[in-house]
Amino acid sequence: MPIYKMDGKKDGLQKYRVRINYTDNLGAQKQLDRVAYGKDAAKELEIRLMRDLKEETGNKITVADLCDEYIRVKRNEIRESTLDKQAKHLNKYVIPFFNATRLSKLTVPQLQRWKTYIEDLRTTKQEPLSLSYKQKLFSAFRSVLNYAVKMEYIDKNPLSKLGNFKDANAVKHDMDFYTADEFLKFIAAAREQAEQSEQASGSLYEWNFYVFFNIAFYTGMRKGEINALKWTDISDNTIHVTRSIAQKLKGGDRETPPKNKSSVRDIQIPLPLKDVLIEHYNRLKMLDGFSDDWRICGGVKCLRDSTVEKRNQKYASAAGLKKIRIHDFRHSHASYLAHYGINIQEIARRLGHSDIKMTWNTYSHLYPKEEERALTVLNMIGKTKKRYKLRVKNVYTEKQTA
């Protein structure tokens, strides 16, 4: 308790020590100690000290201080790769604009000027920032201000009044994905490249990319999850997704848990992928130093994201196909299953989505046949109703005759 009974009295009132523990803006642990006489006076003092400390903190802390504190506090609460992206957004696009602005002086008009500033920014190619990128900046800043509300530095988040970035003229693009036939053309080109590379140099390296894209299409796993996959993660015809690899972090690659709790999952291996994995395992086990602890795609070290992207472009071009993003192979997996009416909940499970609404919002349009089937089922109600009326009429007629 922050109120402690002490020896001594004054005017017949018990002596109390009121102690407030707090963390300053630099992360140092500090205390406030005051003395009061009487239990009611001690409680009033505690409330006043807490209020004064809150006002003092809010008056002194700057937006930059708040961003630094948020990143420091969230180290053990948010995935390192996610927090690293947020830190980069804040350091590049938030802190420089507000500079030494105190949190207590932050106003809605000033935040609107920040949004306008972001809208006017241009990339090195003199192109405006993409809508999705601006929305990520907004989300990062909003999270920081929500933290300030939670810590009672401010009463409410002023950024919530403005809303995220929007583009009224933005054209919603159709989701990119490969059909099964397109994927077979793509993967045939990848296999041909791997065979040619092995014949020319004796190296098995190119086969890793062939396997990577097979896993991506047949399982819908995320790029980081595929990179982290080891042979020990496969058993009983099942891939156990328990890890991910984050690249582009300071100090090199980092193995982390998957994106969320739902992302820790088991994915049954379809026969085409099973054949690919068996072939790849038999190919690699002949190499010196091979171990089941190797990454399935890459061996001792996982493949580089940039190199996977180059192979993606190369194989698509060789197959005469449009290039899709690496993430779109995940869409391809889900789209194929949705096309054949696989339950949306199973698709969400295979993708490792934490919220089935996300899956439904993304893939619901791929269920056109369900509309027709639903209409057919509803149309049957009318027919059932007519049969019911006829039966009731016959029963009534029989009673009248009797």
matplotlib code that plots the C-alpha trace (Angstrom):
import matplotlib.pyplot as plt

x = [0.0, 1.3, 0.0, 2.0, 1.1, 4.0, 4.8, 3.6, 0.5, -0.5, -3.5, -4.7, -4.4, -2.3, 0.8, 1.0, 3.6, 2.2, 4.6, 4.1, 6.2, 6.6, 8.8, 10.1, 10.5, 13.9, 12.8, 14.3, 12.3, 11.5, 9.4, 7.5, 7.3, 5.0, 3.6, 0.0, -1.9, -5.2, -6.3, -8.6, -5.9, -3.5, -5.9, -6.6, -2.8, -2.4, -5.0, -3.5, 0.0, -1.1, -3.0, -0.1, 2.3, 0.1, -0.2, 3.6, 4.4, 1.9, 3.3, 6.9, 6.9, 7.4, 6.1, 9.6, 9.9, 6.6, 7.7, 10.9, 9.0, 6.5, 9.2, 11.0, 8.0, 6.6, 9.8, 8.4, 4.8, 5.1, 7.0, 10.4, 9.9, 6.6, 8.1, 11.1, 8.8, 6.9, 10.1, 11.3, 7.9, 8.0, 11.6, 11.3, 7.8, 6.5, 9.3, 11.0, 7.6, 6.7, 10.3, 10.1, 6.3, 5.0, 2.3, 0.1, 0.2, -0.7, -3.9, -6.2, -5.3, -1.6, -2.3, -4.2, -1.2, 0.9, -1.5, -1.2, 2.6, 2.5, 0.2, 2.7, 5.7, 7.3, 9.5, 13.0, 11.1, 9.0, 5.9, 3.5, 3.6, 1.2, -2.2, -1.4, 2.0, 0.4, -2.2, 0.6, 2.2, -1.1, -1.6, 1.8, 1.3, -2.2, -0.8, 1.7, -1.1, -3.3, -0.4, -0.3, -4.0, -3.4, -0.6, -3.0, -0.6, -3.6, -7.3, -8.1, -6.4, -6.8, -5.7, -8.9, -11.0, -9.3, -9.4, -6.9, -5.7, -8.2, -8.2, -11.5, -10.1, -8.3, -9.2, -9.6, -7.5, -8.5, -6.6, -3.7, -3.3, -2.4, -5.0, -3.9, -3.1, -1.0, 0.8, 1.7, 3.2, 5.2, 6.5, 7.4, 9.6, 11.2, 11.9, 13.5, 15.8, 16.8, 17.6, 19.7, 21.6, 22.4, 23.5, 25.7, 27.3, 26.5, 24.9, 21.6, 21.0, 18.4, 16.2, 15.5, 13.5, 11.5, 10.6, 9.9, 7.2, 5.7, 5.3, 3.9, 1.2, 0.2, 0.1, -0.5, 2.3, 3.8, 7.2, 8.9, 7.3, 8.6, 12.1, 12.1, 10.8, 13.1, 12.9, 12.2, 9.0, 7.5, 6.0, 3.0, 2.4, 2.0, 3.9, 4.0, 4.3, 5.9, 8.4, 9.2, 12.2, 12.4, 15.0, 16.2, 16.7, 19.8, 22.2, 20.9, 18.1, 15.9, 13.9, 10.6, 7.3, 4.7, 2.6, 0.0, -1.3, -3.5, -0.4, 0.9, -0.8, -0.6, -1.0, -1.7, 0.6, -1.2, 0.3, 1.9, 3.8, 4.7, 6.4, 8.4, 9.5, 10.6, 12.5, 14.2, 15.1, 16.7, 18.6, 20.0, 20.8, 23.7, 25.4, 28.2, 27.0, 23.3, 21.0, 17.3, 17.8, 18.6, 16.1, 14.1, 14.7, 18.3, 20.0, 22.2, 20.9, 17.5, 17.0, 17.2, 13.9, 15.5, 16.8, 13.4, 11.8, 14.3, 13.5, 9.8, 10.3, 12.5, 10.1, 7.0, 8.8, 10.0, 6.5, 4.9, 2.9, 2.2, 4.4, 2.5, 3.9, 5.3, 2.4, 0.0, 1.0, -0.8, -3.8, -3.5, -3.8, -6.9, -8.5, -8.2, -9.8, -12.5, -13.3, -14.1, -16.3, -13.9, -15.3, -14.0, -13.2, -10.8, -9.2, -8.7, -7.1, -4.7, -3.7, -3.2, -5.6, -6.4, -9.9, -12.1, -13.6, -10.3, -10.5, -14.1, -13.6, -10.7, -12.1, -16.0, -16.3, -14.9, -18.0, -20.4, -21.9, -23.2, -25.5, -27.2, -27.5, -28.9, -31.5, -32.5, -32.9, -35.0, -37.2, -38.0, -39.9, -42.7, -43.1, -43.2, -45.8, -48.1, -47.8, -48.6, -51.7, -53.0, -52.5, -54.4, -57.3, -57.6, -57.7, -60.5, -62.5, -62.3, -63.6, -66.5, -67.4, -67.3]
y = [0.0, 3.6, 4.7, 3.5, 4.0, 5.6, 6.1, 9.4, 11.6, 15.2, 16.8, 13.2, 12.2, 9.2, 9.9, 8.4, 8.3, 8.6, 7.1, 7.3, 5.2, 6.3, 6.1, 9.3, 10.1, 8.5, 5.2, 5.8, 4.5, 7.4, 8.0, 10.8, 10.7, 13.0, 12.9, 13.5, 13.2, 11.3, 8.5, 10.8, 13.5, 10.8, 9.5, 13.1, 13.7, 10.5, 11.6, 15.1, 13.8, 11.4, 14.3, 16.7, 14.0, 13.3, 17.0, 17.5, 14.5, 15.7, 19.2, 18.1, 15.0, 15.7, 13.7, 12.4, 11.3, 9.5, 7.7, 6.6, 5.4, 3.5, 1.6, 0.8, -0.4, -2.5, -4.5, -7.5, -7.1, -6.7, -8.9, -7.5, -7.2, -5.3, -3.0, -2.3, -1.1, 1.1, 2.6, 3.4, 5.0, 7.1, 8.2, 9.2, 10.7, 11.6, 12.8, 15.2, 17.0, 17.5, 18.1, 19.4, 19.7, 18.9, 16.2, 18.6, 21.1, 18.6, 19.7, 18.4, 21.2, 20.4, 16.7, 17.7, 19.7, 16.5, 14.5, 17.2, 17.1, 13.3, 13.7, 16.1, 13.8, 12.2, 9.2, 9.3, 8.6, 11.7, 9.6, 10.1, 7.6, 4.8, 4.8, 1.6, 3.0, 6.2, 4.2, 2.2, 5.5, 6.7, 3.4, 3.5, 7.1, 6.2, 3.3, 5.7, 8.1, 5.3, 4.3, 7.9, 7.7, 4.3, 5.9, 8.8, 11.4, 12.7, 12.1, 11.1, 10.4, 13.6, 11.6, 9.5, 12.6, 12.8, 9.2, 7.4, 8.4, 7.9, 8.3, 9.0, 8.5, 5.3, 2.4, -0.9, -3.4, -7.0, -9.4, -11.0, -14.7, -17.6, -20.2, -23.8, -23.9, -20.7, -22.0, -25.2, -23.2, -21.1, -24.0, -25.9, -22.9, -22.9, -26.7, -26.2, -23.4, -25.7, -28.6, -26.4, -24.9, -28.3, -29.7, -26.6, -26.2, -29.3, -27.0, -27.8, -24.2, -23.4, -26.2, -24.3, -21.7, -24.4, -25.9, -22.5, -21.6, -25.1, -24.7, -21.2, -22.3, -25.7, -24.4, -20.7, -20.1, -16.7, -15.9, -15.8, -19.0, -20.8, -19.4, -20.7, -24.1, -27.0, -30.7, -31.4, -29.4, -32.2, -35.4, -37.6, -36.0, -32.6, -29.4, -27.9, -24.1, -22.9, -20.3, -17.4, -15.6, -11.8, -10.3, -6.7, -6.3, -4.9, -7.7, -10.0, -12.5, -13.2, -16.4, -15.5, -17.1, -16.7, -13.6, -14.5, -17.4, -18.6, -18.8, -21.7, -24.4, -27.8, -28.0, -31.3, -31.9, -32.5, -35.2, -32.9, -31.1, -34.4, -35.6, -32.4, -32.5, -36.2, -35.5, -32.5, -34.4, -37.3, -34.7, -32.9, -35.8, -36.7, -33.4, -33.3, -32.1, -32.5, -32.5, -32.6, -29.3, -27.6, -25.1, -26.9, -23.9, -22.9, -25.4, -23.9, -20.4, -19.4, -17.8, -14.1, -12.2, -10.2, -13.3, -15.0, -11.9, -12.0, -15.7, -14.9, -12.3, -14.7, -17.7, -15.6, -14.1, -17.6, -18.9, -16.0, -15.0, -11.7, -11.4, -11.5, -10.7, -13.4, -12.8, -13.4, -17.1, -17.1, -15.6, -18.2, -21.0, -19.5, -18.6, -22.1, -23.6, -20.9, -21.6, -25.2, -24.2, -25.2, -23.8, -20.3, -21.4, -24.1, -21.5, -19.2, -22.0, -22.9, -19.3, -18.8, -15.8, -14.6, -13.3, -15.2, -11.8, -11.0, -14.2, -13.6, -9.9, -11.0, -14.1, -14.0, -12.7, -16.0, -17.9, -17.0, -20.5, -20.1, -17.3, -19.5, -22.4, -20.1, -18.9, -22.4, -23.4, -20.4, -21.0, -24.4, -22.7, -21.6, -25.1, -26.6, -24.0, -25.0, -28.7, -27.9, -26.0, -28.8, -31.3, -29.2, -28.7, -32.4, -33.1, -30.5, -31.9, -35.4, -34.1, -32.3, -35.5, -37.6]
z = [0.0, -0.7, 2.8, 5.8, 9.5, 11.5, 15.1, 16.5, 16.7, 16.3, 17.8, 18.5, 14.8, 13.8, 11.7, 8.1, 5.4, 1.8, -0.8, -4.6, -6.8, -10.4, -13.5, -15.0, -18.7, -18.8, -17.4, -13.9, -10.9, -8.4, -5.3, -3.7, 0.2, 2.2, 5.8, 6.8, 10.1, 10.1, 7.7, 5.7, 5.3, 4.1, 1.4, 0.2, 0.0, -2.0, -4.5, -4.8, -5.3, -8.0, -9.8, -9.5, -10.8, -13.7, -14.6, -14.1, -16.4, -19.0, -19.0, -19.3, -21.6, -25.3, -28.2, -28.8, -25.1, -25.4, -28.6, -26.9, -23.8, -25.9, -27.8, -24.6, -22.7, -25.6, -26.1, -24.4, -25.6, -29.4, -31.9, -32.5, -36.3, -35.8, -33.1, -35.3, -38.1, -35.7, -34.4, -37.9, -38.8, -35.6, -35.9, -39.6, -39.9, -36.4, -34.2, -36.7, -37.4, -33.7, -32.5, -28.9, -28.8, -25.4, -25.2, -23.2, -26.0, -28.7, -30.5, -33.2, -35.6, -35.2, -35.9, -39.0, -40.2, -39.6, -41.8, -44.5, -44.2, -44.7, -47.7, -49.4, -48.9, -51.9, -52.3, -53.9, -57.2, -56.6, -56.0, -53.1, -50.3, -50.9, -49.0, -47.2, -46.0, -44.7, -42.9, -41.2, -40.1, -38.7, -36.8, -35.3, -34.0, -32.8, -30.8, -29.1, -28.1, -26.9, -24.7, -23.3, -22.5, -20.7, -18.7, -17.9, -19.4, -21.4, -21.0, -24.6, -27.9, -30.1, -33.2, -33.0, -34.0, -37.4, -38.6, -40.7, -44.2, -47.0, -50.8, -52.3, -55.8, -55.0, -57.3, -55.4, -57.3, -57.6, -55.4, -57.3, -57.3, -59.5, -60.6, -60.3, -64.0, -63.8, -60.7, -62.6, -65.4, -62.8, -60.9, -64.1, -65.0, -61.5, -61.8, -65.2, -63.9, -60.9, -63.2, -65.6, -62.7, -61.2, -64.6, -65.2, -61.8, -59.8, -57.2, -55.5, -54.4, -57.0, -55.8, -52.6, -54.4, -56.3, -52.9, -51.4, -53.9, -53.7, -49.9, -50.4, -52.8, -51.2, -47.5, -47.6, -45.1, -44.6, -46.1, -42.7, -41.6, -44.7, -44.2, -40.6, -41.5, -40.5, -41.4, -37.7, -38.1, -40.2, -38.8, -39.6, -42.9, -41.1, -41.0, -37.5, -37.8, -34.6, -35.7, -38.1, -39.4, -39.3, -41.6, -41.9, -38.2, -36.5, -35.7, -38.4, -38.7, -35.7, -35.1, -33.5, -32.7, -35.6, -36.0, -33.4, -31.3, -34.1, -36.4, -34.3, -36.3, -38.0, -41.7, -43.4, -46.4, -49.8, -52.0, -54.7, -51.9, -50.2, -53.3, -53.6, -50.0, -50.2, -53.4, -51.8, -48.6, -50.6, -52.6, -49.6, -47.3, -49.6, -48.7, -46.1, -42.7, -43.5, -40.5, -39.9, -38.1, -41.4, -42.8, -45.5, -47.9, -47.6, -45.3, -42.6, -43.4, -44.7, -48.1, -48.4, -49.1, -51.8, -53.6, -53.4, -54.9, -57.8, -58.5, -58.4, -61.2, -63.1, -63.0, -63.8, -66.8, -68.0, -67.7, -69.5, -66.5, -64.7, -61.6, -58.3, -54.8, -52.6, -50.3, -53.2, -53.2, -49.8, -51.5, -54.3, -51.7, -50.1, -53.4, -54.7, -51.6, -51.6, -55.2, -54.3, -51.4, -48.5, -45.3, -44.5, -41.0, -42.3, -44.6, -41.7, -39.7, -42.4, -42.9, -39.2, -39.0, -35.5, -36.6, -39.1, -40.1, -41.8, -43.8, -44.8, -45.8, -48.0, -49.7, -49.4, -53.0, -54.2, -53.1, -56.0, -56.1, -52.6, -53.6, -56.1, -53.7, -51.0, -53.4, -54.4, -50.7, -50.0, -53.0, -51.6, -48.8, -51.1, -52.5, -49.0, -47.9, -50.8, -49.9, -46.3, -47.2, -49.4, -46.7, -44.1, -46.6, -47.2, -43.5, -43.0, -45.9, -44.4, -41.1, -42.8, -44.7, -41.5]

ax = plt.figure().add_subplot(projection="3d")
ax.plot(x, y, z, "-o")
ax.set_aspect("equal")
plt.show()
